[in-house]
Amino acid sequence: LFVDGPLAAGQSVRIEGAQAHYLVNVLRLGAGEAVELFDGASGGWRAEIVEAGKRAVLLDVVAQERVQAMPPDVWLLFAPIKKARTDFIVEKATEMGVRRIRPVFTRYTNSERVRPDKLRAHCIEAAEQCGGTFVPELDAAAPLDRVLGDWPEDRRLMFCDETMVAETGLAALRDAGQGPWAILIGPEGGFAPEEAERIRAMPQAVSVTLGPRILRADTAAVAALTLWQAALGD
Ligand code: SAM
């Protein structure tokens, strides 16, 4: 169960609302029973239920049970699309293990509204469902120009470019080698020509094709993460 951290042994935690309902009425847990808590950054902690009330459950954190296995240092940058599909992207990115998720506004991005608190809830849910304990950092949406403007020197950028015809997938990534990475996926309308030009001109950019067919942005995000894992995942 996710709790806003940080968690530590000996701490007492109070769970309310839907999470309390889940423990008491769905899992039918009671005093003395164990629950695994995670705060998204330090791993999994064993906690014991002290009191299981209708409205709240009190727990004592006993000890750390799982040390946080950090996912590879890869960010996912994507242009927000329709809400359900944006939710899908952040859920799959969390399951597949990214360190940081950065929604970016590009010239042809057509959905302005991105609610970081809602997206973070999807990341937490995805981490809980797949039994993970790491919740990616989630940035507020920012213009692509600004994000690229202060791009870290040492972070390579996997530019998923549907106009690439040559087979520049695995080989290009492998040649670029290990280290901090980011994956960039464009909006439904793709990147504007001047955007693509600017990205290609970056020394850190590695242009990559995800195959001969044009994928929807959410499909492309999963395909790109899979390709990156196949080439460089540890
Ligand atoms: N510009 C395309 C068009 O107008 O038909 C559509 C863009 S596609 C829906 C959204 C994003 O997914 C693209 O900007 C790109 O980042 C990624 N993408 C989709 N298919 C791809 C492919 N075959 N290779 C590389 N990237 C792809």
Residues whose N, C-alpha, C, O or C-beta is under 5 A from the ligand:
A	BS01	SAM	C160 D161 E162 L184 I185 G186 P187 E188 G189 G190 F191 V208 T209 L210 G211 P212 R213 I214 L215 R216 A217 A220
